[in-house]
Amino acid sequence: MHFSSYILGCGSYLPKKVLTNNDLSKKLDTSDEWIKIRTGINQRYIADKKQLNSDLGFEAAKKAINNSKIKTSDIDLIILATSTPDHTFPSTATKIQGKLGIKKGFAFDIQAACSGFIYAMSAADNFLLNNQASNALVIGSEIFSRILDWNDRSTCVLFGDGAGAIVLSKNKKINSGIISTELYSDGRFYDLLYVNGGVAFNQKAGHIKMKGKEVFKHAVKKLVSCIQFTLKKNKLKKEDIDWIIPHQANKRIMDMIAIKLGIPKSKLLVTVDRYANTSSASIPLTLDYALSNKIIKRGQIIVLEAIGGGLTWGCSILKY
C-alpha cells in the first residue's frame, strides 16, 4: 500500500453549555423518549453567544497540533470544513491561521455540508501528495445552533455545536495513512437538505430545512455503495475493517448501514448520543474521542463516511 499522508495528531473542542432532550421538551412538543427512539440523541452542546466558529476551530486546532508534537510553525496548510463561517468572507480558516500565529502556507474553507470533513481531508491529502505542503491542519467546526429554527422540532433536536481537527503529515515511509477516498455529489437532490437563506438569495443566514425520510433513504443506499466500492477498489474485505466512524447524523442510519454491509454494529464508533449532529465536525470529534479513550490502535483499518446537503457524500479508508 502507498500512503501519501498519515494522521499525526487529533484534537477536539466542545462548548460548555449542554442542552438535554428534557430541556428541549420544556419548550417544544417533544420528549426525551421521542428524540432518543428516532435519533439516538440524548443531549447536545451549544456555543456561547460570544463564541464564533473560529473560536471553536482554534481550540480544536491547538489540541491537534499539541498532540502531534510538532511546532505550530510547521503547519503550512489549513483547510476548514464548515457551513457556519464567522463571515461571508474572508475564510474562517484564515482567521484561525491568524489566531495560531502562522505566517506561511495557505488557508481556505471547504463547504460540502456534513460531508465537509472528508472533502477537506481528501483535499489536504492531495496537496501533500503533490508536494504543495508538508503538514496540513484539517478542521471541521460548526455552530449549527445559529441556523436552527428552535420552534421546528423536526430539525432543532438533531444538531449541536463543536469542532474537531487533525494534523495530516506527509508520509515518511511510515506504514500507515490514508489508503483511498471517494467523493460524490448530485445536485438534483439540492432541496432535500438546505438552508433557506444566503447572501445572493435573500441576504439572510436562514434556517435548516430537511426532508428527513428521503435523506435517510439516500444516506443508507449511497454510503453502503460507496464503502463497498472503495473496499473492492483497494482489494480489502469487510472483515478487514476494525472500525467505522460514520457521520453522526442519526443512530438508525448508522445501524442500517452496518446491517447492509454485514458488519457488526460493535464496530461503529458512536458519539451522536452525546454530541448530536455536529455536521462537518462530527467525524473528527468522534475520532478524537476514540483516540483519547485508546479505542483505536495504530495499525487498525478505519472507514470514515458521511453524507450531507447537496447532496454530497463520500468515504475514506485509512490505516491508523
C-alpha positions as CSV (number, residue, x, y, z in Angstrom):
1,M,0.0,0.0,0.0
2,H,1.1,3.5,-0.8
3,F,0.3,6.3,1.7
4,S,0.7,9.9,0.8
5,S,-0.2,11.2,4.3
6,Y,-1.0,10.0,7.8
7,I,-2.7,11.3,10.9
8,L,-0.1,12.8,13.2
9,G,-2.5,14.0,15.9
10,C,-6.1,14.8,16.7
11,G,-7.9,17.3,18.9
12,S,-11.5,18.5,19.6
13,Y,-13.4,21.1,21.4
14,L,-17.0,21.3,22.8
15,P,-18.7,24.4,24.2
16,K,-19.6,24.4,27.9
17,K,-23.3,24.6,27.7
18,V,-25.2,21.2,27.5
19,L,-28.8,21.2,26.2
20,T,-30.6,17.9,27.0
21,N,-33.7,16.4,25.4
22,N,-35.6,17.2,28.6
23,D,-34.5,20.8,28.3
24,L,-36.0,20.9,24.8
25,S,-39.2,19.2,25.9
26,K,-40.0,22.2,28.1
27,K,-40.1,24.4,25.1
28,L,-41.3,22.0,22.3
29,D,-43.9,19.4,21.8
30,T,-41.4,16.6,22.1
31,S,-39.9,14.3,24.7
32,D,-36.7,12.7,25.7
33,E,-38.0,9.3,24.6
34,W,-39.3,10.6,21.2
35,I,-35.9,12.1,20.3
36,K,-33.9,9.0,21.6
37,I,-36.0,6.5,19.7
38,R,-35.8,8.4,16.4
39,T,-32.2,9.6,16.5
40,G,-30.3,8.1,19.4
41,I,-29.5,11.6,20.7
42,N,-29.6,12.4,24.5
43,Q,-28.0,15.8,24.5
44,R,-26.0,18.4,22.5
45,Y,-23.5,21.2,23.2
46,I,-24.4,24.8,22.4
47,A,-21.9,27.6,21.8
48,D,-22.0,30.7,24.0
49,K,-23.4,33.8,22.3
50,K,-20.0,35.4,22.3
51,Q,-18.3,32.4,20.7
52,L,-17.6,32.3,16.9
53,N,-16.8,29.3,14.7
54,S,-13.2,30.4,14.6
55,D,-13.0,30.2,18.4
56,L,-14.2,26.5,18.4
57,G,-11.9,25.6,15.5
58,F,-9.0,27.4,17.1
59,E,-9.3,25.4,20.3
60,A,-9.6,22.0,18.5
61,A,-6.6,23.0,16.3
62,K,-4.4,23.8,19.2
63,K,-5.1,20.4,20.8
64,A,-4.5,18.6,17.5
65,I,-1.1,20.4,17.0
66,N,-0.1,19.7,20.6
67,N,-1.0,16.0,20.3
68,S,1.0,15.9,17.0
69,K,4.1,17.0,18.9
70,I,5.2,19.4,16.1
71,K,5.6,23.2,16.2
72,T,2.7,25.4,15.1
73,S,5.1,26.9,12.7
74,D,5.5,23.5,10.9
75,I,1.9,23.8,9.7
76,D,1.8,25.1,6.1
77,L,-1.8,24.3,5.1
78,I,-5.1,24.9,6.9
79,I,-8.4,23.6,5.5
80,L,-11.6,24.3,7.4
81,A,-14.8,22.4,6.6
82,T,-17.8,24.4,7.7
83,S,-21.3,25.6,6.8
84,T,-21.4,28.2,9.6
85,P,-18.4,30.5,9.0
86,D,-17.7,33.7,11.0
87,H,-18.2,35.9,8.0
88,T,-19.2,35.6,4.3
89,F,-15.5,36.3,3.6
90,P,-12.6,36.1,4.3
91,S,-12.5,32.4,5.0
92,T,-12.7,31.4,8.7
93,A,-9.6,29.2,8.0
94,T,-7.5,32.4,7.6
95,K,-8.9,33.7,10.9
96,I,-7.7,30.5,12.6
97,Q,-4.4,30.8,10.8
98,G,-4.0,34.3,12.3
99,K,-5.0,33.2,15.8
100,L,-2.4,30.4,15.7
101,G,0.2,32.9,14.6
102,I,1.0,31.1,11.4
103,K,2.6,33.4,8.8
104,K,3.3,30.9,6.0
105,G,1.5,28.5,3.8
106,F,-2.2,28.9,2.8
107,A,-5.6,28.5,4.3
108,F,-9.1,28.2,3.0
109,D,-12.6,26.9,3.7
110,I,-14.5,24.0,2.1
111,Q,-18.3,23.9,2.1
112,A,-19.7,20.4,1.5
113,A,-22.2,20.4,4.4
114,C,-22.0,17.3,6.6
115,S,-19.5,15.7,4.2
116,G,-17.2,18.6,4.5
117,F,-14.5,16.9,6.7
118,I,-14.0,14.0,4.3
119,Y,-13.8,16.5,1.4
120,A,-11.3,18.6,3.3
121,M,-9.2,15.6,4.4
122,S,-9.1,14.4,0.8
123,A,-8.0,17.8,-0.5
124,A,-5.2,18.0,2.1
125,D,-4.1,14.5,1.2
126,N,-3.7,15.6,-2.4
127,F,-1.8,18.8,-1.6
128,L,0.6,16.7,0.4
129,L,0.9,14.1,-2.3
130,N,1.7,16.9,-4.8
131,N,4.4,18.4,-2.6
132,Q,2.4,21.7,-2.1
133,A,2.5,21.3,1.7
134,S,4.2,19.2,4.4
135,N,1.9,19.4,7.4
136,A,-1.8,20.1,7.0
137,L,-4.3,21.1,9.7
138,V,-7.7,19.9,8.7
139,I,-10.6,21.2,10.8
140,G,-14.3,20.6,11.0
141,S,-16.0,23.3,13.0
142,E,-19.7,24.2,13.3
143,I,-22.2,26.4,15.2
144,F,-25.4,25.0,13.8
145,S,-27.4,26.4,16.7
146,R,-27.2,29.7,14.8
147,I,-29.1,28.3,11.8
148,L,-31.8,26.3,13.6
149,D,-35.4,27.3,13.9
150,W,-35.9,26.4,17.6
151,N,-39.6,26.1,17.0
152,D,-39.2,23.3,14.4
153,R,-38.9,20.1,16.3
154,S,-38.1,18.1,13.2
155,T,-34.7,19.8,12.9
156,C,-33.7,21.7,16.0
157,V,-33.5,18.5,18.1
158,L,-30.9,17.0,15.7
159,F,-28.0,19.4,15.8
160,G,-25.2,20.6,18.1
161,D,-22.1,22.7,18.1
162,G,-18.4,21.6,18.3
163,A,-15.1,21.3,16.5
164,G,-12.6,18.6,15.7
165,A,-9.2,18.7,14.0
166,I,-6.4,16.5,12.7
167,V,-2.8,17.2,11.6
168,L,-2.0,15.3,8.4
169,S,1.6,14.9,7.7
170,K,3.5,13.9,4.6
171,N,4.2,10.2,4.9
172,K,7.9,9.5,5.7
173,K,7.9,5.7,5.0
174,I,5.6,5.0,7.9
175,N,3.3,2.1,7.4
176,S,0.1,4.0,8.0
177,G,-2.1,6.7,6.4
178,I,-5.0,7.4,4.1
179,I,-5.4,4.5,1.7
180,S,-8.2,5.8,-0.5
181,T,-11.0,8.4,-0.6
182,E,-14.1,8.5,-2.8
183,L,-16.1,11.7,-3.1
184,Y,-19.5,12.3,-4.8
185,S,-22.3,14.8,-5.2
186,D,-25.6,15.0,-7.0
187,G,-27.2,18.5,-7.3
188,R,-30.6,17.0,-8.4
189,F,-31.2,16.5,-4.6
190,Y,-30.3,20.0,-3.6
191,D,-33.7,20.7,-2.0
192,L,-33.7,17.6,0.3
193,L,-31.4,19.3,2.9
194,Y,-30.7,23.0,2.7
195,V,-30.7,26.3,4.5
196,N,-33.3,28.8,3.3
197,G,-31.0,31.8,3.4
198,G,-28.0,33.1,1.6
199,V,-26.1,36.2,0.5
200,A,-27.4,36.3,-3.1
201,F,-30.7,34.6,-2.3
202,N,-32.2,36.8,0.5
203,Q,-29.2,38.3,2.4
204,K,-30.1,36.2,5.5
205,A,-28.4,33.3,7.3
206,G,-31.7,31.3,7.1
207,H,-32.7,28.1,8.8
208,I,-32.2,24.4,8.1
209,K,-34.9,22.7,6.0
210,M,-34.9,18.9,5.6
211,K,-37.0,16.1,4.0
212,G,-35.9,13.6,6.6
213,K,-37.3,10.4,5.2
214,E,-35.8,10.9,1.8
215,V,-32.4,11.9,3.2
216,F,-32.5,8.7,5.3
217,K,-33.0,6.5,2.2
218,H,-30.3,8.2,0.2
219,A,-27.9,8.1,3.1
220,V,-28.1,4.3,3.5
221,K,-28.1,3.5,-0.2
222,K,-25.3,5.9,-1.2
223,L,-23.0,5.2,1.7
224,V,-23.2,1.4,1.5
225,S,-22.4,1.6,-2.2
226,C,-19.5,4.0,-1.6
227,I,-17.9,1.8,1.1
228,Q,-18.4,-1.4,-0.9
229,F,-16.8,0.2,-4.0
230,T,-13.8,1.6,-2.0
231,L,-13.1,-1.7,-0.3
232,K,-13.2,-3.5,-3.7
233,K,-11.0,-0.9,-5.3
234,N,-8.4,-1.4,-2.7
235,K,-8.7,-5.2,-2.5
236,L,-10.0,-5.1,1.0
237,K,-12.8,-7.2,2.6
238,K,-15.4,-6.1,5.1
239,E,-13.7,-8.3,7.6
240,D,-10.5,-6.1,7.3
241,I,-12.4,-3.2,8.8
242,D,-11.6,-2.6,12.5
243,W,-13.8,0.5,13.0
244,I,-16.3,2.6,11.1
245,I,-16.6,6.3,12.0
246,P,-19.8,7.4,10.5
247,H,-21.1,11.0,10.2
248,Q,-23.1,11.2,13.4
249,A,-26.5,12.2,12.0
250,N,-28.8,9.5,13.3
251,K,-28.2,6.2,15.1
252,R,-30.8,4.5,12.9
253,I,-28.9,5.4,9.7
254,M,-25.6,4.1,11.2
255,D,-27.2,0.8,12.3
256,M,-28.8,0.3,8.9
257,I,-25.5,0.9,7.1
258,A,-23.8,-1.7,9.3
259,I,-26.6,-4.2,8.7
260,K,-26.5,-3.7,4.9
261,L,-22.7,-4.1,4.8
262,G,-22.8,-7.2,7.0
263,I,-20.5,-5.6,9.6
264,P,-21.2,-5.9,13.4
265,K,-22.7,-2.8,15.0
266,S,-20.0,-3.1,17.6
267,K,-17.5,-1.8,15.0
268,L,-19.4,1.5,14.8
269,L,-17.9,4.4,16.8
270,V,-20.9,6.4,18.1
271,T,-21.0,9.8,19.7
272,V,-24.3,11.1,18.4
273,D,-25.9,10.3,21.8
274,R,-23.6,13.0,23.5
275,Y,-22.8,15.4,20.7
276,A,-25.9,15.2,18.4
277,N,-25.2,16.0,14.7
278,T,-22.3,18.5,14.5
279,S,-22.2,18.3,10.7
280,S,-18.6,18.6,9.4
281,A,-17.2,18.4,13.0
282,S,-18.8,15.0,13.8
283,I,-16.1,12.7,12.3
284,P,-13.1,14.5,13.8
285,L,-14.9,14.8,17.2
286,T,-15.6,11.1,17.2
287,L,-12.1,10.2,16.0
288,D,-10.6,12.3,18.9
289,Y,-13.0,10.7,21.4
290,A,-11.9,7.2,20.2
291,L,-8.2,8.1,20.3
292,S,-8.4,9.8,23.7
293,N,-10.0,6.7,25.1
294,K,-7.5,4.4,23.4
295,I,-10.2,2.6,21.4
296,I,-8.4,2.9,18.1
297,K,-4.9,1.4,17.9
298,R,-2.1,2.0,15.5
299,G,-2.3,-0.3,12.5
300,Q,-6.1,-0.7,12.5
301,I,-8.2,-0.1,9.4
302,I,-10.8,2.6,9.8
303,V,-13.6,3.7,7.4
304,L,-14.9,7.3,7.6
305,E,-18.2,8.0,5.9
306,A,-20.6,10.9,5.6
307,I,-23.5,12.4,3.6
308,G,-24.8,15.9,3.6
309,G,-26.7,18.6,1.8
310,G,-26.0,18.9,-1.9
311,L,-26.3,16.0,-1.8
312,T,-22.7,15.4,-1.1
313,W,-21.2,12.1,0.2
314,G,-18.0,10.2,0.4
315,C,-15.9,7.7,2.4
316,S,-12.3,7.3,3.2
317,I,-10.3,4.2,4.2
318,L,-7.2,4.7,6.3
319,K,-4.7,2.7,8.3
320,Y,-4.2,4.4,11.6
